[in-house]
Amino acid sequence: MTERRIFDPHIHMTSRTTTDYEQMYAAGVRALVEPAFWLGQPRTNVGSFTDYFDGLIGWERFRAAQFGIRHHCTMALNPKEANDPRCTEVLDVLPRYLAKDGVVAVGEVGYDSMTPAEEDAFTRQLAMAVEHELPVMVHTPHRDKLAGTRRTLDVVRESGIAAEMVVVDHLNEVTVGPVADSGCWMGFSIYPDTKMDEQRMVAILREYGTSRVLVNSAADWGRSDPLKTAKTGDAMLAGGFTVADVDKVLWQNPVEFYGQSGKLMLEDVGQAEPTAETFAGNSVLRGARPDAAGSAGSAAS
């Protein structure tokens, strides 16, 4: 089979290892988008966000490049932390990050518990997306998902942003219909236990087609699998889809959606190899690497 190319449109690589990067590259992943998200433990001040944002556009981009993968990111105050007054000042510093190279969308935004504070942060960040001419990644709530998705679509419409600039993520069989009808992009997170699996995804693709669909692994520090995009491609082929169909879903669609930002970095994609270069004095190496002459190369700091 022709070598597959995969663009994972939603994966949290800050929480993954270099082994994950190696395995992803071997499976065909050549580009990804890492959305800013909740770290699992509450952050208590704006500085912890800015350090994290700096890491997304700095160290993590460097780390991915060492394994031949182009790293892009999205920036936002996530819905869960929008409820914490200590974090809302992030909205004041966010615009300077939205202007950075490789920041291809505003996200994740949306709802967690459907609170007024979440809605305020959601609407303010939709306005930022319009101002900065960026796409938006919307997180649908884990509870009362259908009602949350419908309210999400209402807020998107009220914001004035074009539907084709929005992906509504973490969909399932219950929520996909309203999003398909809205004109927004449909995002699906493929997980080992929850949200969606490969076979259910194939069934949805049969019903709704391959246009305006983004399939992601959303892999993070929880039980998840950064190879779920590749496994979905395998399931598509086993289910009768063509190689061209797989390429559309796993590569062309993410490029089309995030390409609306004008900030994708896909020149010579997949050509990078690990080097002795460092980022702020650090490398992905641990110990010395022999060079071609057999002597020790640069060691990691």
KENU-97475 format. One record per residue (C-alpha): x negated, y negated, z negated; residue in three letters; chain. Coordinates in steps of 0.001 Angstrom, whole numbers, always signed. Example, Ala and Ser with C-alpha at 12.3 -4.5 7.8 and 13.67 -1.06 7.14 Angstrom:
// KENU-97475
        u        v        w  res  chain
   -12300    +4500    -7800  ALA      A
   -13670    +1060    -7140  SER      A
This chain:
// KENU-97475
        u        v        w  res  chain
       +0       +0       +0  MET      A
    -1150    -3579     +673  THR      A
    -2651    -5237    -2369  GLU      A
     +135    -6845    -4360  ARG      A
      -24   -10459    -5496  ARG      A
    +1859   -11519    -8603  ILE      A
    +2561   -14932   -10120  PHE      A
    +3902   -14459   -13655  ASP      A
    +6086   -17562   -14160  PRO      A
    +6388   -17245   -17960  HIS      A
    +3759   -15630   -20177  ILE      A
    +2136   -16779   -23441  HIS      A
    -1514   -15902   -22888  MET      A
    -2750   -17786   -25955  THR      A
    -1412   -14813   -27916  SER      A
    -2979   -12171   -25611  ARG      A
    -6453   -10660   -25328  THR      A
    -9093   -10627   -22610  THR      A
    -8208    -6962   -22024  THR      A
    -4734    -8161   -21046  ASP      A
    -6289   -10530   -18513  TYR      A
    -8369    -7700   -17054  GLU      A
    -5384    -5363   -16788  GLN      A
    -3195    -8075   -15311  MET      A
    -5754    -8843   -12619  TYR      A
    -6058    -5134   -11797  ALA      A
    -2243    -4987   -11456  ALA      A
    -2227    -7876    -8979  GLY      A
    -1626   -10928   -11165  VAL      A
    -3429   -13890    -9597  ARG      A
    -1586   -16848   -11143  ALA      A
     +638   -17601   -14125  LEU      A
    +2467   -20287   -16046  VAL      A
    +2171   -20471   -19823  GLU      A
    +5017   -22419   -21437  PRO      A
    +4445   -24264   -24687  ALA      A
    +6341   -22361   -27369  PHE      A
    +6843   -21624   -31051  TRP      A
    +3814   -19958   -32662  LEU      A
    +5771   -17775   -35088  GLY      A
    +4920   -19923   -38092  GLN      A
    +6268   -23458   -38453  PRO      A
    +3952   -26306   -37521  ARG      A
    +3937   -29150   -40003  THR      A
    +2613   -32149   -38084  ASN      A
    +2134   -33600   -34616  VAL      A
    -1598   -32948   -34655  GLY      A
    -1077   -29194   -34622  SER      A
     +943   -29619   -31413  PHE      A
    -1626   -31806   -29684  THR      A
    -4440   -29384   -30498  ASP      A
    -2295   -26601   -29058  TYR      A
    -1444   -28606   -25936  PHE      A
    -5145   -29413   -25454  ASP      A
    -5898   -25700   -25664  GLY      A
    -3371   -24892   -22947  LEU      A
    -4941   -27292   -20453  ILE      A
    -8502   -26603   -21575  GLY      A
    -9750   -23391   -23112  TRP      A
    -6914   -21147   -21916  GLU      A
    -7268   -22337   -18322  ARG      A
   -11016   -21633   -18545  PHE      A
   -10450   -18207   -20101  ARG      A
    -8003   -17137   -17378  ALA      A
   -10353   -18301   -14624  ALA      A
   -13059   -16015   -15976  GLN      A
   -10799   -13114   -14962  PHE      A
    -9741   -14415   -11553  GLY      A
    -6349   -15775   -12635  ILE      A
    -5108   -19339   -12139  ARG      A
    -3568   -20694   -15329  HIS      A
     -879   -23390   -15286  HIS      A
    +1313   -24494   -18176  CYS      A
    +4458   -26322   -19190  THR      A
    +4756   -28790   -22068  MET      A
    +7613   -29492   -24472  ALA      A
    +8898   -29591   -28007  LEU      A
   +10523   -26171   -28193  ASN      A
   +14144   -25789   -29359  PRO      A
   +13371   -24024   -32628  LYS      A
   +11008   -26721   -33867  GLU      A
   +13236   -29520   -32605  ALA      A
   +15170   -28990   -35860  ASN      A
   +12155   -29953   -37998  ASP      A
   +11849   -33740   -38559  PRO      A
    +8096   -33312   -39023  ARG      A
    +7814   -32254   -35364  CYS      A
   +10065   -34661   -33483  THR      A
    +7256   -37212   -33057  GLU      A
    +5906   -34796   -30455  VAL      A
    +8437   -36327   -28060  LEU      A
    +6500   -39600   -28249  ASP      A
    +3170   -38037   -27205  VAL      A
    +4595   -35621   -24663  LEU      A
    +4579   -37983   -21645  PRO      A
     +783   -38188   -21592  ARG      A
     +571   -34409   -21339  TYR      A
    +3181   -34208   -18586  LEU      A
     +835   -36286   -16426  ALA      A
    -2068   -33804   -16781  LYS      A
    -3328   -31609   -13935  ASP      A
    -1907   -28093   -13992  GLY      A
    +1142   -29071   -16082  VAL      A
    +3803   -27887   -13653  VAL      A
    +7037   -28266   -15643  ALA      A
    +8707   -29453   -18816  VAL      A
    +9443   -26487   -21043  GLY      A
   +10516   -24544   -22883  GLU      A
   +13499   -26759   -23709  VAL      A
   +17103   -25933   -24503  GLY      A
   +18834   -24321   -27457  TYR      A
   +17980   -21976   -30298  ASP      A
   +20783   -22482   -32833  SER      A
   +22883   -25023   -30885  MET      A
   +22269   -27888   -33323  THR      A
   +22631   -31635   -32631  PRO      A
   +18864   -32048   -33122  ALA      A
   +18197   -29432   -30442  GLU      A
   +20578   -31155   -28041  GLU      A
   +18922   -34522   -28623  ASP      A
   +15460   -33079   -27867  ALA      A
   +16869   -31247   -24853  PHE      A
   +18427   -34349   -23298  THR      A
   +15373   -36521   -23984  ARG      A
   +13075   -33992   -22335  GLN      A
   +15340   -33597   -19314  LEU      A
   +15031   -37368   -18887  ALA      A
   +11241   -37037   -19053  MET      A
   +11347   -34384   -16349  ALA      A
   +13318   -36709   -14091  VAL      A
   +10903   -39573   -14779  GLU      A
    +7817   -37429   -14100  HIS      A
    +9428   -35577   -11152  GLU      A
    +8770   -32200   -12750  LEU      A
   +10774   -28968   -12832  PRO      A
   +12273   -27801   -16125  VAL      A
   +12163   -24403   -17854  MET      A
   +15217   -23895   -20066  VAL      A
   +15326   -21394   -22930  HIS      A
   +18765   -19906   -23553  THR      A
   +19710   -19145   -27170  PRO      A
   +19344   -15672   -28604  HIS      A
   +22746   -15870   -30328  ARG      A
   +26143   -16586   -28705  ASP      A
   +24268   -16494   -25441  LYS      A
   +27118   -17028   -22994  LEU      A
   +28479   -20109   -24779  ALA      A
   +24930   -21432   -25116  GLY      A
   +24254   -20917   -21427  THR      A
   +27450   -22691   -20432  ARG      A
   +26627   -25647   -22695  ARG      A
   +23089   -25644   -21263  THR      A
   +24459   -25982   -17745  LEU      A
   +26745   -28830   -18853  ASP      A
   +23786   -30737   -20331  VAL      A
   +21725   -30149   -17199  VAL      A
   +24521   -31522   -15017  ARG      A
   +24980   -34531   -17289  GLU      A
   +21259   -35333   -17109  SER      A
   +21343   -35967   -13374  GLY      A
   +18404   -33675   -12613  ILE      A
   +18724   -31687    -9389  ALA      A
   +19805   -28090   -10012  ALA      A
   +16969   -26727    -7871  GLU      A
   +14485   -28315   -10304  MET      A
   +15754   -26182   -13216  VAL      A
   +15174   -22552   -14138  VAL      A
   +17449   -21140   -16833  VAL      A
   +15482   -18318   -18420  ASP      A
   +16060   -15177   -20504  HIS      A
   +19215   -14306   -18564  LEU      A
   +21073   -10997   -18580  ASN      A
   +24115    -9450   -16935  GLU      A
   +26477   -11623   -19016  VAL      A
   +24847   -14986   -18325  THR      A
   +23507   -14681   -14780  VAL      A
   +26815   -15447   -13044  GLY      A
   +27319   -19025   -14287  PRO      A
   +23669   -19871   -13565  VAL      A
   +23865   -18405   -10057  ALA      A
   +26968   -20523    -9398  ASP      A
   +25272   -23677   -10752  SER      A
   +22502   -23770    -8159  GLY      A
   +19807   -23546   -10822  CYS      A
   +17078   -20926   -10634  TRP      A
   +17657   -17687   -12541  MET      A
   +14898   -16495   -14897  GLY      A
   +14630   -12972   -16324  PHE      A
   +12254   -11786   -19040  SER      A
   +11410    -8077   -18791  ILE      A
   +10724    -6572   -22219  TYR      A
   +10032    -3094   -23629  PRO      A
   +13087    -3177   -25926  ASP      A
   +15152    -6351   -25571  THR      A
   +16417    -8906   -23033  LYS      A
   +15997    -6997   -19720  MET      A
   +14274    -3891   -18390  ASP      A
   +13053    -3036   -14906  GLU      A
   +16005     -888   -13860  GLN      A
   +18578    -3451   -14978  ARG      A
   +16599    -6096   -13110  MET      A
   +16758    -4048    -9910  VAL      A
   +20534    -3773   -10297  ALA      A
   +20835    -7558   -10698  ILE      A
   +18694    -8125    -7604  LEU      A
   +20987    -5821    -5636  ARG      A
   +24009    -7862    -6721  GLU      A
   +22622   -11400    -6557  TYR      A
   +19805   -11114    -4015  GLY      A
   +16193   -12245    -4244  THR      A
   +16579   -16014    -3796  SER      A
   +16244   -18425    -6748  ARG      A
   +15076   -15546    -8985  VAL      A
   +12019   -15663   -11264  LEU      A
   +10935   -12433   -12966  VAL      A
    +8536   -12797   -15892  ASN      A
    +6997   -10800   -18715  SER      A
    +7287   -13621   -21309  ALA      A
    +4617   -11663   -23183  ALA      A
    +3643   -13180   -26524  ASP      A
    +2576   -12128   -30042  TRP      A
    +5647    -9916   -30416  GLY      A
    +6378    -6523   -28881  ARG      A
    +5990    -7279   -25184  SER      A
    +4090    -6145   -22097  ASP      A
    +2086    -8447   -19774  PRO      A
    +2352    -5836   -16990  LEU      A
    +6154    -5917   -16809  LYS      A
    +6085    -8006   -13627  THR      A
    +4052    -5323   -11845  ALA      A
    +6315    -2602   -13259  LYS      A
    +9376    -4465   -11977  THR      A
    +7771    -4530    -8525  GLY      A
    +7289     -756    -8728  ASP      A
   +10929     -329    -9760  ALA      A
   +12058    -2501    -6842  MET      A
   +10152     -326    -4377  LEU      A
   +11531    +2856    -5962  ALA      A
   +15018    +1321    -5704  GLY      A
   +14789     +702    -1970  GLY      A
   +13503    -2866    -1803  PHE      A
   +10717    -3623     +669  THR      A
    +7172    -4818      +88  VAL      A
    +8289    -8189    +1477  ALA      A
   +11141    -8322    -1072  ASP      A
    +8687    -7674    -3893  VAL      A
    +6343   -10377    -2623  ASP      A
    +9232   -12853    -2462  LYS      A
   +10310   -12205    -6041  VAL      A
    +6879   -11870    -7638  LEU      A
    +4907   -14466    -5661  TRP      A
    +6815   -16650    -3210  GLN      A
    +9624   -17615    -5588  ASN      A
    +7352   -18845    -8425  PRO      A
    +5239   -20748    -5904  VAL      A
    +8380   -22350    -4461  GLU      A
    +9803   -23334    -7842  PHE      A
    +6649   -24655    -9521  TYR      A
    +5370   -26047    -6236  GLY      A
    +8001   -28759    -6671  GLN      A
    +5630   -30287    -9229  SER      A
    +2943   -30849    -6597  GLY      A
     +409   -29589    -9149  LYS      A
     -144   -25892    -8422  LEU      A
    -3817   -24901    -8229  MET      A
    -3898   -21941    -5859  LEU      A
    -6847   -22691    -3566  GLU      A
    -9059   -19585    -3215  ASP      A
    -6836   -17875    -5763  VAL      A
    -8255   -14688    -7216  GLY      A
   -11828   -15466    -6177  GLN      A
   -13159   -16449    -9600  ALA      A
   -15353   -13984   -11476  GLU      A
   -16704   -14025   -15035  PRO      A
   -19759   -16245   -15310  THR      A
   -22164   -17491   -17956  ALA      A
   -20366   -20850   -17983  GLU      A
   -19022   -22154   -21256  THR      A
   -16146   -24377   -22346  PHE      A
   -17074   -26760   -25159  ALA      A
   -20007   -24463   -25918  GLY      A
   -17965   -21265   -25994  ASN      A
   -17621   -18434   -23479  SER      A
   -15553   -15287   -23179  VAL      A
   -18716   -13229   -23690  LEU      A
   -19615   -11561   -26958  ARG      A
   -23301   -10745   -26895  GLY      A
   -25833   -10938   -24095  ALA      A
   -25135   -10065   -20462  ARG      A
   -28006    -8635   -18378  PRO      A
   -28630   -10613   -15199  ASP      A
   -29505    -9121   -11831  ALA      A
   -33193    -8918   -12783  ALA      A
   -32391    -6965   -15922  GLY      A
   -33132    -9721   -18420  SER      A
   -30664   -11051   -20947  ALA      A
   -28247   -13718   -19800  GLY      A
   -26532   -16356   -21792  SER      A
   -25031   -15291   -25084  ALA      A
   -21733   -16468   -26401  ALA      A
   -21666   -19026   -29098  SER      A
